[in-house]
Amino acid sequence: MSVWGCVVSLVALLGHLALTRALVNALFRIYVPRWLSRFRFVGVGLLSLTVGGWMLGGIALGGPAIARTGRWEDVPLGWQLYMILCMVALPVGAVLNHIRRHRPPPRAQLSCRGEFADAVEALGRRPAGTFLGRLLSYLPRNQIYQPEFTHKEIGLARLPSQWDGLSILHLSDLHMAGSPDRSFYEWALARATAEPSDLIVCTGDILDDLVYRDWLPSTLGRLAAPLGCWFVLGNHDARHGPAQIRQAMLDIGWQHVGGRWQAIEHRGERLILGGCESPWLAIEPPLPPVEAGFRLLLSHGPRCFGWAASNGIDLMLAGHVHGGQVNLPLLGPVYGHGYDAGIFQAGPTVLHIVRGLGQLTPIRLHCRPEVTRLVLRRGN
């Protein structure tokens, strides 16, 4: 076995992960029917594991000849080309991730601070709920029970001066599916609302099974705000009975704004609140109303940010991406296509993406769950 050949195989393996990440991101941008969406990622996963296994496990099982002999010419031409591509992809992916991580924050972000908490310490036990959830919670670096409660100030050029200091609690992606259990959500939401907010919003993916509708009254049902609690549904809600989930949310006092606009009067100014559930439950978001007012758009995913910027939206709130859910060393978030979490800006339009409080698969590596309280300031 050749040391040099093993090093080449290992570098190629890491580059293979970089290419897999790029492919997942490309597929993530494309909307396909619900029945097909599962197969595309399963297919990519199986293909990636097969090729990765050939590169790594093949050293002992007769895989890459270069790992055994150290002779590049012993590798078939097709694999030579792919391994070269992988070895180029690794540094390119690392450089791009470094640039992304160290880019200056948009001018709209005035401040950002976070407080970390641990549900296991607060509750005195692991709020696993399911055997799989408990098992996966022991994975090193798994942060499913360690949410971050962030506080961000955003400067908005068209914010009415009377609203300086208006606060919004931004929730998303609770993914109630049994793990974490109900006590985790009760604890996290109680902590998030310890400081009152003027407006509370949830940008979708609330339930992953209708059986958990009875969790809503003691979790989201306990929240209240002077300007109301508003929500849109997400792609996981669309899979599990959107009409029933919508009604369950209405029953606990929340108001649905998906596919429509609602005017709210506040301190002599008008808030135009709209919702986008595209492409899962609506083809496109409705055009904004013509009347004057500050325009706030709730969208499950960030894909319509360009639409928002071109249609005079002042602030867009989204989730869906979970911050990538898994952050790889060197390469960064597994998915997110550049919009994984945080604040983004296009002209006067500002987008905030929250990492969300839950996840269907109970794994978060180097990517904490998140609840964010936004404070709006009059900006330039």
Contacts in CASP RR format, 6 or more apart in sequence:
PFRMAT RR
TARGET T0000
AUTHOR 0000-0000-0000
METHOD contacts of the structure
MODEL  1
MSVWGCVVSLVALLGHLALTRALVNALFRIYVPRWLSRFRFVGVGLLSLT
VGGWMLGGIALGGPAIARTGRWEDVPLGWQLYMILCMVALPVGAVLNHIR
RHRPPPRAQLSCRGEFADAVEALGRRPAGTFLGRLLSYLPRNQIYQPEFT
HKEIGLARLPSQWDGLSILHLSDLHMAGSPDRSFYEWALARATAEPSDLI
VCTGDILDDLVYRDWLPSTLGRLAAPLGCWFVLGNHDARHGPAQIRQAML
DIGWQHVGGRWQAIEHRGERLILGGCESPWLAIEPPLPPVEAGFRLLLSH
GPRCFGWAASNGIDLMLAGHVHGGQVNLPLLGPVYGHGYDAGIFQAGPTV
LHIVRGLGQLTPIRLHCRPEVTRLVLRRGN
1 59 0 8 1.000
1 67 0 8 1.000
1 68 0 8 1.000
2 66 0 8 1.000
2 67 0 8 1.000
2 68 0 8 1.000
2 69 0 8 1.000
2 70 0 8 1.000
2 71 0 8 1.000
4 70 0 8 1.000
5 64 0 8 1.000
5 66 0 8 1.000
5 67 0 8 1.000
5 70 0 8 1.000
6 59 0 8 1.000
6 67 0 8 1.000
8 66 0 8 1.000
8 67 0 8 1.000
8 70 0 8 1.000
8 83 0 8 1.000
8 87 0 8 1.000
9 55 0 8 1.000
9 56 0 8 1.000
9 59 0 8 1.000
9 64 0 8 1.000
9 66 0 8 1.000
9 67 0 8 1.000
9 83 0 8 1.000
10 55 0 8 1.000
10 56 0 8 1.000
11 86 0 8 1.000
11 87 0 8 1.000
11 90 0 8 1.000
12 55 0 8 1.000
12 64 0 8 1.000
12 82 0 8 1.000
12 83 0 8 1.000
12 86 0 8 1.000
12 87 0 8 1.000
13 52 0 8 1.000
13 55 0 8 1.000
13 56 0 8 1.000
13 86 0 8 1.000
14 86 0 8 1.000
14 90 0 8 1.000
14 330 0 8 1.000
15 86 0 8 1.000
15 87 0 8 1.000
15 89 0 8 1.000
15 90 0 8 1.000
16 48 0 8 1.000
16 51 0 8 1.000
16 52 0 8 1.000
16 55 0 8 1.000
16 86 0 8 1.000
16 89 0 8 1.000
17 48 0 8 1.000
17 328 0 8 1.000
17 331 0 8 1.000
18 86 0 8 1.000
18 89 0 8 1.000
18 90 0 8 1.000
18 92 0 8 1.000
18 93 0 8 1.000
18 94 0 8 1.000
18 331 0 8 1.000
19 85 0 8 1.000
19 86 0 8 1.000
19 89 0 8 1.000
20 44 0 8 1.000
20 45 0 8 1.000
20 48 0 8 1.000
21 328 0 8 1.000
21 331 0 8 1.000
21 332 0 8 1.000
21 334 0 8 1.000
21 335 0 8 1.000
22 89 0 8 1.000
23 44 0 8 1.000
24 41 0 8 1.000
24 44 0 8 1.000
24 334 0 8 1.000
24 335 0 8 1.000
25 335 0 8 1.000
25 336 0 8 1.000
25 337 0 8 1.000
25 338 0 8 1.000
26 337 0 8 1.000
27 40 0 8 1.000
27 41 0 8 1.000
27 44 0 8 1.000
28 335 0 8 1.000
28 336 0 8 1.000
28 337 0 8 1.000
29 303 0 8 1.000
29 337 0 8 1.000
31 279 0 8 1.000
32 40 0 8 1.000
34 235 0 8 1.000
34 238 0 8 1.000
34 239 0 8 1.000
34 280 0 8 1.000
51 82 0 8 1.000
54 63 0 8 1.000
54 64 0 8 1.000
55 64 0 8 1.000
55 83 0 8 1.000
57 63 0 8 1.000
58 64 0 8 1.000
58 67 0 8 1.000
59 67 0 8 1.000
59 68 0 8 1.000
62 68 0 8 1.000
64 75 0 8 1.000
64 79 0 8 1.000
64 83 0 8 1.000
65 71 0 8 1.000
65 74 0 8 1.000
65 75 0 8 1.000
66 72 0 8 1.000
66 74 0 8 1.000
66 75 0 8 1.000
66 83 0 8 1.000
72 80 0 8 1.000
75 83 0 8 1.000
90 330 0 8 1.000
93 330 0 8 1.000
93 331 0 8 1.000
94 330 0 8 1.000
94 331 0 8 1.000
97 330 0 8 1.000
97 331 0 8 1.000
97 332 0 8 1.000
100 338 0 8 1.000
101 332 0 8 1.000
105 112 0 8 1.000
105 343 0 8 1.000
106 343 0 8 1.000
106 344 0 8 1.000
106 345 0 8 1.000
106 350 0 8 1.000
107 345 0 8 1.000
107 380 0 8 1.000
108 154 0 8 1.000
108 155 0 8 1.000
108 156 0 8 1.000
108 343 0 8 1.000
108 345 0 8 1.000
108 350 0 8 1.000
108 379 0 8 1.000
109 152 0 8 1.000
109 153 0 8 1.000
109 154 0 8 1.000
109 155 0 8 1.000
109 343 0 8 1.000
110 153 0 8 1.000
110 154 0 8 1.000
110 155 0 8 1.000
110 377 0 8 1.000
111 151 0 8 1.000
111 152 0 8 1.000
111 153 0 8 1.000
112 150 0 8 1.000
112 151 0 8 1.000
112 152 0 8 1.000
112 153 0 8 1.000
112 343 0 8 1.000
113 150 0 8 1.000
113 151 0 8 1.000
113 152 0 8 1.000
114 148 0 8 1.000
114 149 0 8 1.000
114 150 0 8 1.000
114 151 0 8 1.000
115 148 0 8 1.000
115 149 0 8 1.000
115 150 0 8 1.000
115 151 0 8 1.000
116 146 0 8 1.000
116 147 0 8 1.000
116 148 0 8 1.000
116 149 0 8 1.000
116 368 0 8 1.000
117 146 0 8 1.000
117 147 0 8 1.000
117 148 0 8 1.000
117 149 0 8 1.000
117 188 0 8 1.000
117 191 0 8 1.000
118 145 0 8 1.000
118 146 0 8 1.000
119 127 0 8 1.000
119 145 0 8 1.000
119 146 0 8 1.000
119 147 0 8 1.000
119 180 0 8 1.000
119 184 0 8 1.000
119 187 0 8 1.000
119 188 0 8 1.000
120 126 0 8 1.000
120 127 0 8 1.000
120 145 0 8 1.000
122 187 0 8 1.000
123 183 0 8 1.000
123 184 0 8 1.000
123 187 0 8 1.000
126 134 0 8 1.000
126 137 0 8 1.000
126 145 0 8 1.000
127 145 0 8 1.000
127 180 0 8 1.000
127 181 0 8 1.000
127 183 0 8 1.000
127 184 0 8 1.000
127 187 0 8 1.000
128 134 0 8 1.000
128 137 0 8 1.000
128 179 0 8 1.000
128 180 0 8 1.000
128 181 0 8 1.000
128 362 0 8 1.000
129 178 0 8 1.000
129 179 0 8 1.000
129 180 0 8 1.000
129 181 0 8 1.000
130 178 0 8 1.000
130 179 0 8 1.000
132 179 0 8 1.000
132 362 0 8 1.000
133 144 0 8 1.000
133 179 0 8 1.000
133 180 0 8 1.000
133 362 0 8 1.000
134 179 0 8 1.000
136 142 0 8 1.000
136 144 0 8 1.000
136 361 0 8 1.000
136 362 0 8 1.000
136 363 0 8 1.000
137 144 0 8 1.000
137 145 0 8 1.000
137 362 0 8 1.000
139 363 0 8 1.000
139 365 0 8 1.000
141 365 0 8 1.000
141 366 0 8 1.000
142 362 0 8 1.000
142 363 0 8 1.000
142 364 0 8 1.000
142 365 0 8 1.000
143 364 0 8 1.000
143 365 0 8 1.000
143 366 0 8 1.000
143 367 0 8 1.000
143 368 0 8 1.000
143 369 0 8 1.000
144 180 0 8 1.000
144 358 0 8 1.000
144 359 0 8 1.000
144 362 0 8 1.000
144 363 0 8 1.000
144 364 0 8 1.000
144 369 0 8 1.000
145 180 0 8 1.000
145 184 0 8 1.000
146 368 0 8 1.000
146 369 0 8 1.000
147 188 0 8 1.000
147 357 0 8 1.000
147 368 0 8 1.000
147 369 0 8 1.000
147 370 0 8 1.000
147 371 0 8 1.000
148 355 0 8 1.000
148 368 0 8 1.000
148 369 0 8 1.000
148 370 0 8 1.000
148 371 0 8 1.000
149 191 0 8 1.000
149 192 0 8 1.000
149 370 0 8 1.000
149 371 0 8 1.000
149 372 0 8 1.000
149 373 0 8 1.000
150 370 0 8 1.000
150 371 0 8 1.000
150 372 0 8 1.000
150 373 0 8 1.000
151 372 0 8 1.000
151 373 0 8 1.000
151 375 0 8 1.000
152 343 0 8 1.000
152 352 0 8 1.000
152 372 0 8 1.000
152 373 0 8 1.000
152 374 0 8 1.000
152 375 0 8 1.000
153 374 0 8 1.000
153 375 0 8 1.000
153 376 0 8 1.000
153 377 0 8 1.000
154 315 0 8 1.000
154 343 0 8 1.000
154 350 0 8 1.000
154 352 0 8 1.000
154 374 0 8 1.000
154 375 0 8 1.000
154 376 0 8 1.000
154 377 0 8 1.000
155 350 0 8 1.000
155 376 0 8 1.000
155 377 0 8 1.000
155 378 0 8 1.000
155 379 0 8 1.000
156 294 0 8 1.000
156 314 0 8 1.000
156 315 0 8 1.000
156 348 0 8 1.000
156 350 0 8 1.000
156 376 0 8 1.000
156 377 0 8 1.000
156 378 0 8 1.000
156 379 0 8 1.000
157 348 0 8 1.000
157 379 0 8 1.000
157 380 0 8 1.000
158 294 0 8 1.000
158 314 0 8 1.000
158 348 0 8 1.000
159 166 0 8 1.000
159 294 0 8 1.000
159 314 0 8 1.000
159 376 0 8 1.000
159 377 0 8 1.000
159 378 0 8 1.000
159 379 0 8 1.000
160 267 0 8 1.000
160 269 0 8 1.000
160 294 0 8 1.000
160 378 0 8 1.000
161 378 0 8 1.000
162 267 0 8 1.000
162 268 0 8 1.000
162 269 0 8 1.000
163 266 0 8 1.000
163 267 0 8 1.000
163 269 0 8 1.000
163 294 0 8 1.000
163 376 0 8 1.000
163 378 0 8 1.000
164 376 0 8 1.000
164 377 0 8 1.000
164 378 0 8 1.000
165 375 0 8 1.000
165 376 0 8 1.000
165 377 0 8 1.000
166 198 0 8 1.000
166 199 0 8 1.000
166 266 0 8 1.000
166 375 0 8 1.000
166 376 0 8 1.000
167 196 0 8 1.000
167 197 0 8 1.000
167 198 0 8 1.000
167 199 0 8 1.000
167 373 0 8 1.000
167 374 0 8 1.000
167 375 0 8 1.000
167 376 0 8 1.000
168 197 0 8 1.000
168 198 0 8 1.000
168 199 0 8 1.000
168 200 0 8 1.000
168 201 0 8 1.000
168 317 0 8 1.000
168 373 0 8 1.000
168 374 0 8 1.000
168 376 0 8 1.000
169 192 0 8 1.000
169 193 0 8 1.000
169 197 0 8 1.000
169 199 0 8 1.000
169 200 0 8 1.000
169 201 0 8 1.000
169 223 0 8 1.000
169 225 0 8 1.000
169 371 0 8 1.000
169 372 0 8 1.000
169 373 0 8 1.000
169 374 0 8 1.000
170 201 0 8 1.000
170 203 0 8 1.000
170 317 0 8 1.000
170 352 0 8 1.000
170 354 0 8 1.000
170 371 0 8 1.000
170 372 0 8 1.000
170 373 0 8 1.000
170 374 0 8 1.000
171 189 0 8 1.000
171 192 0 8 1.000
171 200 0 8 1.000
171 201 0 8 1.000
171 202 0 8 1.000
171 203 0 8 1.000
171 220 0 8 1.000
171 354 0 8 1.000
171 356 0 8 1.000
171 357 0 8 1.000
171 371 0 8 1.000
172 202 0 8 1.000
172 203 0 8 1.000
172 204 0 8 1.000
172 205 0 8 1.000
172 300 0 8 1.000
172 317 0 8 1.000
172 318 0 8 1.000
172 319 0 8 1.000
172 320 0 8 1.000
172 354 0 8 1.000
172 356 0 8 1.000
172 357 0 8 1.000
173 203 0 8 1.000
173 204 0 8 1.000
173 205 0 8 1.000
173 319 0 8 1.000
173 320 0 8 1.000
173 322 0 8 1.000
173 354 0 8 1.000
173 355 0 8 1.000
173 356 0 8 1.000
173 357 0 8 1.000
173 358 0 8 1.000
173 359 0 8 1.000
174 185 0 8 1.000
174 202 0 8 1.000
174 205 0 8 1.000
174 206 0 8 1.000
174 207 0 8 1.000
174 219 0 8 1.000
174 220 0 8 1.000
174 356 0 8 1.000
174 357 0 8 1.000
174 358 0 8 1.000
175 205 0 8 1.000
175 206 0 8 1.000
175 207 0 8 1.000
175 208 0 8 1.000
175 236 0 8 1.000
175 357 0 8 1.000
175 358 0 8 1.000
175 359 0 8 1.000
175 360 0 8 1.000
176 182 0 8 1.000
176 185 0 8 1.000
176 206 0 8 1.000
176 207 0 8 1.000
176 208 0 8 1.000
176 209 0 8 1.000
176 212 0 8 1.000
176 215 0 8 1.000
176 219 0 8 1.000
177 207 0 8 1.000
177 208 0 8 1.000
177 209 0 8 1.000
177 212 0 8 1.000
177 360 0 8 1.000
178 209 0 8 1.000
178 212 0 8 1.000
179 362 0 8 1.000
180 358 0 8 1.000
180 362 0 8 1.000
182 215 0 8 1.000
182 218 0 8 1.000
182 219 0 8 1.000
185 215 0 8 1.000
185 219 0 8 1.000
185 357 0 8 1.000
186 218 0 8 1.000
186 219 0 8 1.000
186 222 0 8 1.000
188 357 0 8 1.000
188 369 0 8 1.000
188 371 0 8 1.000
189 219 0 8 1.000
189 220 0 8 1.000
189 222 0 8 1.000
189 223 0 8 1.000
189 371 0 8 1.000
190 222 0 8 1.000
192 371 0 8 1.000
192 373 0 8 1.000
193 200 0 8 1.000
193 222 0 8 1.000
193 223 0 8 1.000
195 373 0 8 1.000
196 225 0 8 1.000
197 225 0 8 1.000
197 373 0 8 1.000
198 225 0 8 1.000
198 226 0 8 1.000
198 227 0 8 1.000
198 266 0 8 1.000
199 225 0 8 1.000
199 226 0 8 1.000
199 227 0 8 1.000
199 228 0 8 1.000
199 230 0 8 1.000
200 223 0 8 1.000
200 224 0 8 1.000
200 225 0 8 1.000
200 228 0 8 1.000
200 229 0 8 1.000
200 230 0 8 1.000
201 229 0 8 1.000
201 230 0 8 1.000
201 231 0 8 1.000
201 298 0 8 1.000
201 317 0 8 1.000
202 220 0 8 1.000
202 229 0 8 1.000
202 230 0 8 1.000
202 231 0 8 1.000
202 232 0 8 1.000
202 254 0 8 1.000
203 231 0 8 1.000
203 232 0 8 1.000
203 234 0 8 1.000
203 298 0 8 1.000
203 299 0 8 1.000
203 300 0 8 1.000
203 301 0 8 1.000
203 317 0 8 1.000
203 318 0 8 1.000
203 319 0 8 1.000
203 320 0 8 1.000
203 354 0 8 1.000
204 231 0 8 1.000
204 232 0 8 1.000
204 233 0 8 1.000
204 234 0 8 1.000
204 236 0 8 1.000
204 237 0 8 1.000
204 300 0 8 1.000
204 319 0 8 1.000
204 320 0 8 1.000
205 233 0 8 1.000
205 234 0 8 1.000
205 235 0 8 1.000
205 236 0 8 1.000
205 237 0 8 1.000
205 300 0 8 1.000
205 319 0 8 1.000
205 320 0 8 1.000
206 216 0 8 1.000
206 220 0 8 1.000
206 231 0 8 1.000
206 233 0 8 1.000
206 234 0 8 1.000
206 237 0 8 1.000
206 245 0 8 1.000
206 249 0 8 1.000
207 213 0 8 1.000
207 236 0 8 1.000
207 237 0 8 1.000
207 240 0 8 1.000
207 245 0 8 1.000
207 248 0 8 1.000
208 236 0 8 1.000
208 239 0 8 1.000
208 240 0 8 1.000
208 360 0 8 1.000
209 240 0 8 1.000
210 240 0 8 1.000
210 241 0 8 1.000
210 244 0 8 1.000
210 245 0 8 1.000
213 244 0 8 1.000
213 245 0 8 1.000
213 248 0 8 1.000
216 248 0 8 1.000
216 249 0 8 1.000
216 251 0 8 1.000
216 252 0 8 1.000
217 252 0 8 1.000
220 229 0 8 1.000
220 249 0 8 1.000
220 252 0 8 1.000
220 254 0 8 1.000
221 252 0 8 1.000
221 253 0 8 1.000
221 254 0 8 1.000
223 229 0 8 1.000
227 264 0 8 1.000
227 266 0 8 1.000
227 271 0 8 1.000
228 255 0 8 1.000
229 253 0 8 1.000
229 254 0 8 1.000
229 255 0 8 1.000
230 254 0 8 1.000
230 255 0 8 1.000
230 256 0 8 1.000
230 257 0 8 1.000
230 262 0 8 1.000
230 273 0 8 1.000
230 298 0 8 1.000
231 249 0 8 1.000
231 254 0 8 1.000
231 255 0 8 1.000
231 256 0 8 1.000
231 257 0 8 1.000
231 298 0 8 1.000
232 256 0 8 1.000
232 257 0 8 1.000
232 258 0 8 1.000
232 259 0 8 1.000
232 275 0 8 1.000
232 276 0 8 1.000
232 277 0 8 1.000
232 298 0 8 1.000
232 299 0 8 1.000
232 300 0 8 1.000
233 242 0 8 1.000
233 245 0 8 1.000
233 246 0 8 1.000
233 256 0 8 1.000
233 258 0 8 1.000
233 277 0 8 1.000
233 280 0 8 1.000
233 281 0 8 1.000
233 300 0 8 1.000
234 277 0 8 1.000
234 280 0 8 1.000
234 281 0 8 1.000
234 300 0 8 1.000
234 301 0 8 1.000
234 320 0 8 1.000
235 280 0 8 1.000
235 300 0 8 1.000
235 320 0 8 1.000
236 360 0 8 1.000
237 245 0 8 1.000
237 246 0 8 1.000
238 277 0 8 1.000
238 280 0 8 1.000
238 281 0 8 1.000
242 281 0 8 1.000
246 256 0 8 1.000
249 256 0 8 1.000
250 256 0 8 1.000
255 262 0 8 1.000
257 273 0 8 1.000
257 274 0 8 1.000
257 275 0 8 1.000
257 298 0 8 1.000
258 274 0 8 1.000
258 275 0 8 1.000
258 276 0 8 1.000
258 277 0 8 1.000
258 281 0 8 1.000
258 282 0 8 1.000
258 298 0 8 1.000
259 274 0 8 1.000
259 275 0 8 1.000
259 276 0 8 1.000
259 277 0 8 1.000
259 282 0 8 1.000
259 285 0 8 1.000
259 286 0 8 1.000
260 274 0 8 1.000
260 275 0 8 1.000
260 286 0 8 1.000
261 272 0 8 1.000
261 273 0 8 1.000
261 274 0 8 1.000
261 275 0 8 1.000
261 286 0 8 1.000
261 288 0 8 1.000
261 289 0 8 1.000
262 272 0 8 1.000
262 273 0 8 1.000
262 274 0 8 1.000
263 270 0 8 1.000
263 271 0 8 1.000
263 272 0 8 1.000
263 273 0 8 1.000
263 289 0 8 1.000
263 291 0 8 1.000
264 270 0 8 1.000
264 271 0 8 1.000
264 273 0 8 1.000
265 271 0 8 1.000
269 293 0 8 1.000
269 294 0 8 1.000
270 291 0 8 1.000
270 292 0 8 1.000
270 293 0 8 1.000
270 294 0 8 1.000
271 293 0 8 1.000
271 294 0 8 1.000
271 296 0 8 1.000
272 288 0 8 1.000
272 289 0 8 1.000
272 291 0 8 1.000
272 293 0 8 1.000
272 294 0 8 1.000
272 295 0 8 1.000
272 296 0 8 1.000
273 296 0 8 1.000
273 298 0 8 1.000
274 285 0 8 1.000
274 286 0 8 1.000
274 295 0 8 1.000
274 296 0 8 1.000
274 297 0 8 1.000
274 298 0 8 1.000
275 285 0 8 1.000
275 297 0 8 1.000
275 298 0 8 1.000
275 299 0 8 1.000
276 282 0 8 1.000
276 285 0 8 1.000
276 297 0 8 1.000
276 298 0 8 1.000
276 299 0 8 1.000
276 300 0 8 1.000
276 301 0 8 1.000
276 304 0 8 1.000
277 299 0 8 1.000
277 300 0 8 1.000
278 284 0 8 1.000
278 285 0 8 1.000
278 299 0 8 1.000
278 303 0 8 1.000
278 304 0 8 1.000
279 303 0 8 1.000
280 300 0 8 1.000
284 304 0 8 1.000
284 307 0 8 1.000
285 297 0 8 1.000
285 299 0 8 1.000
285 304 0 8 1.000
285 307 0 8 1.000
287 311 0 8 1.000
288 295 0 8 1.000
288 311 0 8 1.000
288 312 0 8 1.000
288 313 0 8 1.000
294 314 0 8 1.000
294 315 0 8 1.000
295 312 0 8 1.000
295 313 0 8 1.000
295 314 0 8 1.000
295 315 0 8 1.000
296 313 0 8 1.000
296 314 0 8 1.000
296 315 0 8 1.000
296 316 0 8 1.000
296 317 0 8 1.000
297 304 0 8 1.000
297 308 0 8 1.000
297 313 0 8 1.000
297 315 0 8 1.000
297 316 0 8 1.000
297 317 0 8 1.000
298 316 0 8 1.000
298 317 0 8 1.000
298 318 0 8 1.000
299 308 0 8 1.000
299 316 0 8 1.000
299 317 0 8 1.000
299 318 0 8 1.000
299 319 0 8 1.000
300 318 0 8 1.000
300 319 0 8 1.000
300 320 0 8 1.000
301 318 0 8 1.000
301 319 0 8 1.000
301 320 0 8 1.000
301 321 0 8 1.000
301 353 0 8 1.000
302 316 0 8 1.000
302 318 0 8 1.000
302 319 0 8 1.000
302 320 0 8 1.000
302 321 0 8 1.000
302 339 0 8 1.000
302 344 0 8 1.000
302 351 0 8 1.000
302 353 0 8 1.000
304 316 0 8 1.000
305 316 0 8 1.000
305 318 0 8 1.000
305 339 0 8 1.000
305 344 0 8 1.000
305 346 0 8 1.000
305 349 0 8 1.000
305 351 0 8 1.000
306 346 0 8 1.000
308 316 0 8 1.000
308 349 0 8 1.000
308 351 0 8 1.000
309 346 0 8 1.000
309 347 0 8 1.000
309 349 0 8 1.000
312 348 0 8 1.000
312 349 0 8 1.000
313 349 0 8 1.000
314 348 0 8 1.000
314 349 0 8 1.000
314 350 0 8 1.000
315 349 0 8 1.000
315 350 0 8 1.000
315 351 0 8 1.000
315 352 0 8 1.000
315 376 0 8 1.000
316 349 0 8 1.000
316 350 0 8 1.000
316 351 0 8 1.000
316 352 0 8 1.000
317 351 0 8 1.000
317 352 0 8 1.000
317 354 0 8 1.000
318 351 0 8 1.000
318 352 0 8 1.000
318 353 0 8 1.000
318 354 0 8 1.000
319 353 0 8 1.000
319 354 0 8 1.000
319 355 0 8 1.000
319 356 0 8 1.000
320 353 0 8 1.000
321 333 0 8 1.000
321 335 0 8 1.000
321 336 0 8 1.000
321 339 0 8 1.000
321 340 0 8 1.000
321 341 0 8 1.000
321 353 0 8 1.000
321 355 0 8 1.000
322 355 0 8 1.000
322 356 0 8 1.000
322 358 0 8 1.000
322 359 0 8 1.000
322 364 0 8 1.000
322 367 0 8 1.000
323 333 0 8 1.000
323 336 0 8 1.000
323 340 0 8 1.000
323 341 0 8 1.000
323 353 0 8 1.000
323 355 0 8 1.000
323 356 0 8 1.000
323 367 0 8 1.000
324 333 0 8 1.000
324 334 0 8 1.000
324 335 0 8 1.000
324 336 0 8 1.000
324 340 0 8 1.000
324 341 0 8 1.000
324 355 0 8 1.000
324 367 0 8 1.000
325 333 0 8 1.000
325 334 0 8 1.000
325 335 0 8 1.000
325 359 0 8 1.000
325 361 0 8 1.000
325 363 0 8 1.000
325 364 0 8 1.000
325 365 0 8 1.000
325 367 0 8 1.000
326 333 0 8 1.000
326 334 0 8 1.000
326 363 0 8 1.000
326 364 0 8 1.000
326 365 0 8 1.000
326 366 0 8 1.000
326 367 0 8 1.000
327 333 0 8 1.000
327 334 0 8 1.000
327 365 0 8 1.000
327 366 0 8 1.000
327 367 0 8 1.000
328 334 0 8 1.000
333 340 0 8 1.000
333 367 0 8 1.000
339 351 0 8 1.000
339 353 0 8 1.000
340 353 0 8 1.000
341 353 0 8 1.000
341 354 0 8 1.000
341 355 0 8 1.000
341 370 0 8 1.000
342 352 0 8 1.000
342 353 0 8 1.000
342 354 0 8 1.000
343 350 0 8 1.000
343 351 0 8 1.000
343 352 0 8 1.000
344 350 0 8 1.000
344 351 0 8 1.000
344 352 0 8 1.000
344 353 0 8 1.000
345 351 0 8 1.000
352 372 0 8 1.000
352 374 0 8 1.000
354 370 0 8 1.000
354 371 0 8 1.000
354 372 0 8 1.000
355 367 0 8 1.000
355 368 0 8 1.000
355 369 0 8 1.000
355 370 0 8 1.000
356 369 0 8 1.000
356 370 0 8 1.000
356 371 0 8 1.000
357 369 0 8 1.000
357 370 0 8 1.000
357 371 0 8 1.000
358 369 0 8 1.000
359 369 0 8 1.000
END
